[in-house]
Amino acid sequence: MNLNLIPADSRLEANGDGAAFDISASATRTFLCRLTVSDQIEQESLDVSIWGSADGETWTKKPLLKLPQQFYRGTTKLVLDLSLRPEIKFIRARWELNRWGRVAPTPMFVAGLDLVEVPPMSRETSTKRIALAVG
């Protein structure tokens, strides 16, 4: 399962929420999140978080995952593990922009947030890893 919570190279100029994605078909409910900032201007920050919902309408009071605050171009990766949150059926991204200084007040980031489901580990692979660690 691959999800683009913020489509690649989206131009973000105001706070916002992304579209809701149904994750109920996910086998592992564990995702590698990759936030990529490909352009930005000086004196600004970007905060991205992932929120959950049981019905796609009412969202959690706190984010499920908050990515580190971004100031510059680059890629940040984190793991979102929802295996112990079976009530979460939908997720979406939220971003907040902040700008300071004596320049134009409108912030601007070009960014994308994609999630890739982490595949389940097979029993055979687990056993081999344990044998290697013990031996």
C-alpha positions, -999 to +999 in steps of 0.1 A: +000+000+000+014+034-011-002+066+000+006+102-011-008+122+019+007+153+004+013+148-034+049+153-045+060+188-053+028+204-038+032+241-032+022+249+004+014+285+011-011+283+039-020+259+067-041+229+055-053+194+057-048+167+031-073+142+018-084+112+040-070+078+030-087+045+040-061+022+055-085-006+066-070-029+040-035-026+053-020-059+064+006-046+088-008-011+096+029+000+097+041+026+073+074+043+064+067+080+061+089+101+039+086+139+039+105+156+011+110+194+010+122+203-025+120+241-023+115+268+004+122+304+011+142+318+040+129+325+076+100+300+077+091+266+092+069+237+082+052+214+107+036+182+093+015+157+114-006+127+106-041+124+121-064+094+124-101+087+123-125+058+127-151+071+103-133+097+081-152+125+097-142+129+133-104+131+138-082+123+168-077+151+193-039+147+190-018+137+160-008+100+156+027+112+144+044+145+143+073+148+120+103+170+130+099+207+121+115+216+088+133+247+078+153+236+048+153+213+018+158+176+024+141+143+033+129+131+067+118+095+074+098+082+103+077+050+110+040+052+117+029+021+136-008+017+139-008-020+147-021-013+183-047+012+171-073-010+153-100+017+156-081+039+132-095+033+097-085+066+080-055+089+081-047+123+067-019+149+068-020+184+083+006+210+078+012+243+095+035+271+080+052+298+100+071+328+087+091+355+105+114+383+098+110+416+078+103+400+044+071+391+026+047+375+051+036+346+029+054+313+036+061+289+007+073+253+008+073+228-021+069+194-004+055+159-005+046+132+021+044+097+010+038+065+030+048+030+020+034+001+040+061-020+057+056-056+045+050-083+071+081-102+082+078-139+074+083-165+102+113-179+083+130-145+082+124-139+119+138-173+128+170-167+107+175-133+123+171-148+158+196-176+149+221-150+136+217-129+167+222-159+191+249-176+171 
